[in-house]
Amino acid sequence: MAREQDTLIQQLAVLMSSGMSLVASLATMRTELKSPRWKARMANIQEDVESGHTFTSAVVRAKLIPPPLIPLVRIGEESGQLAQHLALISRACEKEQLLQGKIQSALLYPLLIIGVMITVAASTTAFILPRLATLFSQLNIPLPFLTRVMINVGVFIRQQNSVLIGIVIVGGAALMMAWRRSEALRHAFQEVGFALPGVGTFFRSTELTRFSFLLGTLLSVGVPVLDAVHALSDATPFKRYKQFYIYLEEAIEEGNSFDASFQHYPHINAVLPFSVRQMIAAGEQSGNLSDALFAVHRRYEEQGERLSKNIPTLLEPALLVLVWLGVVVVALAVILPLYRLTGSLQ
């Protein structure tokens, strides 16, 4: 849905840039859209605009523009530069999709490895150990505790596979529902990610890319500082950064500069590196804050690109240890009875 939304914003910007009026652009898009949902939304926007409502209020009701970018629509509409601002919004949406894609692709590899390991361990426990258990019982060999546990698990998997599949499906659905509804669960996962070597750096780089581009873009077109900072708290998915942006908005509203606000935040080193704070402070003093933010954006966008490719390499030691532990457990369950058999034969 996000990609389709970005495409609509981009098409609307192109039509208006070609000289078409807003109403004519909306009417043209309505005739070309195939999705009933978006066709209805564009019809609602067109009707609102034709009845005298502002385009800003119309897109808010239709949920065409992400909430953090609404100030861009309002400023563009008031200044007569709506087409240019829609192009900026399209670019911001594209940047956000790229960031989300990097996070998902970086986390896909370790999740895949863990899934394969669980599948192999379950298959070994269900099909190999029970057969060995028959042999061991015929030889009258007392089984170690670990072997008995894994054999019992394997027997349960084979005899109750339909029940187990149901448990997995229900558990997976419950976990997905809890993930969507429980902010505490998502925030706990985030904090684990921030604590992991490599992953934490990647998360910070991703958020700094979002922070610098969005804030720099909003300030460069004349969005008030408080509105721009408020947009940051709406845009970030990370709780620690949302708390920081809320604090930053309150501090600036009290008359503090960015630099002074940074100095009084107790966890500033966890959210903004010292070099970034220095660049923002220098840009603020020189009156080129948006340029400084774009420089930060370029730096961390490149860093995020490198880290997204290196995350699998950074996680390989931890994944190898995890796989090794799984192999050791299964191997001990098989080898210990054989060791006892060898001892009894001697």
Secondary structure as UniProt FT lines:
FT   HELIX           2..17
FT   TURN            18..19
FT   HELIX           22..32
FT   HELIX           36..50
FT   TURN            51..52
FT   HELIX           55..62
FT   HELIX           67..69
FT   HELIX           70..79
FT   HELIX           82..127
FT   HELIX           129..138
FT   TURN            139..140
FT   HELIX           145..159
FT   HELIX           161..181
FT   HELIX           183..195
FT   TURN            197..198
FT   HELIX           199..220
FT   TURN            221..222
FT   HELIX           225..235
FT   HELIX           239..253
FT   TURN            254..255
FT   HELIX           258..264
FT   TURN            266..267
FT   HELIX           268..271
FT   HELIX           274..286
FT   HELIX           289..345
//
